[in-house]
Amino acid sequence: MNALAKISKEENEKMIDIIEDINALKVLTKTLADNEVYEKNSEMYEKIKNDLKVSMSEYRNTWRNIIEKYGLDPEKGDNYVLNFDDRSVCYIENQ
């Protein structure tokens, strides 16, 4: 894969943090899914659902800002991947 851009350390760390938040919330949801205390109408469910929405929105906005800042094609946004090791943004074809 050819690198199209290299994002800043701060942008990389922010994306890592957002993705870790999203993954943690998804794991928490799955862990609590069979718990009697955790029901779809509970306050905890609503809090987790809201936090996940906020994190997903932050992810989309941050990714959109990166695409714009580095002059990448927004139409190809779903095909860009971020390598956290070297902070490069690469393009992959749909398979």
Secondary structure, DSSP 8 states (H G I E B T S, - for coil): --EEEE--HHHHHHHHHHHHHHHHHHHHHHHHTT-SS--TTSHHHHHHHHHHHHHHHHHHHHHHHHHHHTT--GGGGGGEEEETTTTEEEE----
